[in-house]
Structures are given as C-alpha cells and as structure tokens.
C-alpha cells in the first residue's frame, strides 16, 4: 500500500516537473521571438539576430 502511494506521488511530481519545464521552454522561445522581431524591425542583420537569440534563420525570416 505504501509503495503504490509513494509511486503515485513520484509519478505526479514527474508530470508536474515535465509540464513546468515544457512551459519554461515555450516561454523562452516566445521571448526570443519577441526580441528577434524588435531587432529585425530595427534593421539588424539576420546573422546578428540569430547569434543573440539562438533562433534559426528560418524562424527569424518568418517574422
């Protein structure tokens, strides 16, 4: 009984941790897109935008 309860607790913790990490990654990506959009609007070269935001050239060109 205790083992299954403990396993349930750890499974739930893993689900929450995974969801939190995935949310953080999506947030970081969205922030990088926002920054790249502003840099592109200011006329910075694609290579420089990619260097500072770590976004691919394809992602930046889509903005």
SVG drawing of the C-alpha trace seen along z (x, -y; Angstrom):
<svg xmlns="http://www.w3.org/2000/svg" viewBox="-2 -50 28 52">
<polyline fill="none" stroke="black" stroke-width="0.4" points="0.0,0.0 2.7,-2.5 4.8,-1.6 1.9,-2.3 1.2,-5.5 4.8,-6.6 4.9,-5.6 1.7,-7.7 3.3,-10.7 6.5,-10.5 4.6,-9.9 2.6,-13.1 5.7,-15.0 7.3,-13.9 4.3,-15.0 4.3,-18.5 8.0,-18.9 7.8,-18.0 4.9,-20.4 6.8,-23.2 9.9,-22.6 7.9,-22.5 6.2,-25.7 9.5,-27.4 10.9,-26.3 7.9,-27.6 8.1,-30.9 11.8,-31.3 11.1,-30.6 8.3,-33.2 10.5,-35.8 13.3,-35.1 10.8,-35.6 9.7,-38.9 13.3,-40.1 14.1,-39.0 11.0,-40.8 12.2,-44.0 15.8,-43.5 14.5,-42.8 12.3,-45.9 15.4,-48.0 17.2,-46.7 19.8,-44.4 21.4,-41.8 19.9,-38.3 23.2,-36.7 23.4,-39.0 19.7,-38.4 20.4,-34.7 23.5,-34.9 21.9,-36.8 18.5,-35.0 19.7,-31.5 16.9,-31.3 17.3,-29.7 17.4,-31.9 14.2,-30.3 12.4,-31.3 13.6,-34.9 12.7,-35.2 9.1,-34.1 8.7,-37.1"/>
</svg>
